Amino acid sequence: MSELHPSDENIMILMGGDFSFMNAYTAFNELEKIVKDCNPLQNVNMSFVMSTPSRFTDALHKEEIKWPVFEGDLFPYI
């Protein structure tokens, strides 16, 4: 089990936002092309896949990562 280390197996790269793309169909197709074109070009043991946040967190849970717990104050009172 990892000791508060980020995942070595799964990395999330976020694309877009709520109002980033006017045509979601075109954006999705372009992202599919990027994934399809990048997988053969990379020279390390890695593959690109399109996923969802829930599938990503499920993959992290399978790695049995120990999640950090923040116990401080989120707002710094000075």
N, C-alpha and C positions, 0 to 999 in steps of 0.2 A: 504494500500500500504506500502511496506517495505521502510525503510529509509536507503538506501545504505548498506543493509545487503545482504549477499549471500543467495542463495536459500535454503530454508529448505525442499523443496519438491523434487528437482531434483539435482542430483550430477553426474558429468561426471567423469568416470574413463577411461582414454585413454589406449589403448592396441596397442603395436607394433609401427611401423614406416615405412618409405618408403622401407627400405631394411632389415627389421627384420626377415622376414619369406621367405624361399625359395619356400614353397608350400602353397599358400594362401588357398587352399581348406582344407588342414589339419588343418591349424591355425583356420579357421572359424569353423570347426567341433569341435575342442577342446574348443573354446570359447563358443559354444552352449552347450557343456557338462557342462562347469563350471556354466553357467546361470541356466541350468536345475537342477543341483545338489545343488546349493547354495540356491535357493528359498525355498525349503522345510526345510532347516536346520536353517534358520535365525529365531530369536525369537522376533523380533520387527516388527512393521508395515511398512515393506519395501519390495519391490520386485525389482529384477534385470531384466533388459531388454537390448537387443542389439538395438542400435539406430544409428542415424547419427547426425553430428553436427547441421544440419538444424532443425531436429526434436527436439533436445535438446534446441536450442535457441527459437524455437516456444513455447515450454513448459515454458521456462522462461518468455517469453512475456505474456503468459496467467496468470502468477503469478503477473503481473504488478510490477515488480521490478524496482526501480528507479536506473538507471545505473549511476555510478560515471563518472565524467568528469575530466580528468587530464589536467591541464592548465600550468604545469611547463615545464621546458626544459628537453628533454630526454637525452641530452648529457651535463654532468657537465663541464662547462668551469672553469678552475682554473687559 
